[in-house]
């Protein structure tokens, strides 16, 4: 197994990026590095595992990109959680409590933030016009329509 030759390089990359074995995401980062090495090995089967500064830089960049992506996701989730707390709004919206709990569970499972924003806006302002929603969400009408279509496709996909 050729990937095992690169474990020392992976350890060096993680150490250089200040990711240590006691870190919660340590194994995730190791796996990300292994996947990238596998991709590089497909391109060049003779890839050296020792003294390979090119591969070292690639892996460092992959780790940085993954970290930035995780930070963006975490910030979005914090923002979305503060954006809508259904327990406060169940009684004020005139929606059946069971339906609201079901919608809240659905909202938590939605994969994309813009879908969550659209569902939230629809629940809070069920009779609003698209222009009002676009102003509230600070997006264009075409973007809103595309996001709404994505949401409905996701809902149809989950019901199959």
C-alpha positions as CSV (number, residue, x, y, z in Angstrom):
1,X,0.0,0.0,0.0
2,X,1.8,3.1,-1.2
3,X,-0.2,5.6,0.9
4,X,1.4,4.3,4.1
5,X,4.8,5.7,2.9
6,X,3.4,9.2,3.3
7,X,2.3,9.0,7.0
8,X,5.4,10.7,8.1
9,X,4.8,13.6,5.6
10,X,1.2,13.8,6.8
11,X,2.4,14.0,10.4
12,X,4.8,16.8,9.4
13,X,2.1,18.8,7.6
14,X,-0.3,18.5,10.6
15,X,2.4,19.6,13.0
16,X,3.3,22.5,10.7
17,X,-0.3,23.6,10.8
18,X,-0.5,23.2,14.6
19,X,-2.9,20.3,14.5
20,X,-1.9,17.8,17.2
21,X,-3.2,14.3,18.1
22,X,-5.2,15.6,21.0
23,X,-7.2,17.8,18.6
24,X,-10.8,16.8,18.0
25,X,-10.4,16.9,14.2
26,X,-7.0,15.3,14.0
27,X,-8.1,12.1,12.3
28,X,-10.3,14.1,9.9
29,X,-7.3,16.1,8.8
30,X,-5.2,13.0,8.4
31,X,-7.9,11.5,6.2
32,X,-8.1,14.7,4.1
33,X,-4.3,14.5,3.5
34,X,-4.5,10.8,2.6
35,X,-7.2,11.5,0.0
36,X,-5.2,14.3,-1.6
37,X,-2.1,12.1,-1.7
38,X,-4.2,9.4,-3.3
39,X,-5.3,11.9,-6.0
40,X,-1.7,13.0,-6.5
41,X,-0.6,9.3,-6.8
42,X,-3.1,8.7,-9.5
43,X,-1.5,11.6,-11.5
44,X,2.1,10.5,-10.8
45,X,2.6,6.9,-9.5
46,X,6.3,7.6,-8.9
47,X,5.6,10.4,-6.3
48,X,8.3,10.6,-3.7
49,X,7.3,10.4,0.0
50,X,10.5,11.9,1.3
51,X,11.8,15.4,0.8
52,X,8.8,16.4,-1.3
53,X,8.3,20.1,-0.7
54,X,5.7,20.4,-3.5
55,X,3.4,17.8,-1.9
56,X,4.1,19.3,1.5
57,X,2.8,22.7,0.3
58,X,-0.2,21.1,-1.4
59,X,-1.2,19.3,1.8
60,X,-0.7,22.5,3.9
61,X,-3.0,24.4,1.5
62,X,-5.6,21.6,1.6
63,X,-5.6,21.7,5.4
64,X,-6.0,25.5,5.4
65,X,-8.8,25.3,2.9
66,X,-10.6,22.7,4.9
67,X,-10.2,24.8,8.1
68,X,-11.6,27.9,6.4
69,X,-14.5,25.9,5.1
70,X,-15.3,24.5,8.5
71,X,-15.1,28.0,10.0
72,X,-17.5,29.4,7.4
73,X,-19.9,26.5,8.2
74,X,-19.6,27.1,11.9
75,X,-20.2,30.8,11.6
76,X,-23.2,30.2,9.3
77,X,-24.7,27.7,11.8
78,X,-24.2,30.1,14.7
79,X,-25.8,32.9,12.7
80,X,-28.7,30.7,11.6
81,X,-29.3,29.4,15.2
82,X,-29.5,33.0,16.5
83,X,-31.6,33.9,13.5
84,X,-34.5,31.6,14.4
85,X,-35.5,30.1,17.6
86,X,-38.8,28.3,17.0
87,X,-39.6,27.7,20.6
88,X,-40.2,31.5,21.0
89,X,-42.4,31.8,18.0
90,X,-44.6,28.7,18.1
91,X,-47.4,30.4,19.9
92,X,-47.2,33.7,18.1
93,X,-47.4,32.4,14.5
94,X,-50.8,30.6,14.6
95,X,-49.2,27.4,13.3
96,X,-50.0,24.1,14.8
97,X,-47.4,23.1,17.4
98,X,-46.8,19.6,15.8
99,X,-46.3,21.2,12.4
100,X,-43.9,23.7,13.8
101,X,-41.8,21.0,15.5
102,X,-41.8,19.1,12.2
103,X,-40.7,22.2,10.3
104,X,-38.0,22.9,12.9
105,X,-36.6,19.4,12.4
106,X,-36.7,19.8,8.7
107,X,-34.9,23.2,9.1
108,X,-32.1,21.6,11.0
109,X,-31.6,19.0,8.3
110,X,-31.4,21.4,5.4
111,X,-28.0,21.3,3.8
112,X,-27.6,24.9,2.8
113,X,-28.0,28.2,4.7
114,X,-29.9,30.0,2.0
115,X,-32.6,27.2,2.1
116,X,-32.9,27.7,5.8
117,X,-33.3,31.4,5.3
118,X,-36.1,30.9,2.8
119,X,-37.9,28.4,4.9
120,X,-37.6,30.7,7.9
121,X,-38.9,33.7,6.0
122,X,-41.8,31.6,4.6
123,X,-42.8,30.5,8.1
124,X,-42.6,34.0,9.7
125,X,-44.2,35.9,6.7
126,X,-46.4,33.3,4.9
127,X,-48.2,35.9,2.9
128,X,-45.2,38.1,1.9
129,X,-44.5,38.9,-1.8
130,X,-41.2,37.9,-3.4
131,X,-40.0,41.5,-3.5
132,X,-40.5,41.8,0.3
133,X,-38.7,38.6,0.9
134,X,-35.8,39.7,-1.3
135,X,-35.5,43.0,0.5
136,X,-35.5,41.2,3.9
137,X,-33.0,38.5,2.8
138,X,-30.9,41.1,0.9
139,X,-30.8,39.0,-2.3
140,X,-32.0,39.6,-5.9
141,X,-35.3,38.1,-7.1
142,X,-33.5,35.7,-9.5
143,X,-31.3,34.4,-6.7
144,X,-34.3,34.0,-4.4
145,X,-36.1,32.1,-7.1
146,X,-33.1,29.8,-7.6
147,X,-32.7,29.2,-3.9
148,X,-36.5,28.5,-3.6
149,X,-36.3,26.0,-6.4
150,X,-33.3,24.3,-4.7
151,X,-35.4,24.1,-1.5
152,X,-38.4,22.6,-3.2
153,X,-36.2,20.1,-5.0
154,X,-34.6,19.1,-1.8
155,X,-38.0,18.6,-0.2
156,X,-39.2,16.4,-3.1
157,X,-36.0,14.4,-2.9
158,X,-36.3,13.8,0.8
159,X,-39.9,12.6,0.4
160,X,-39.1,9.9,-2.1
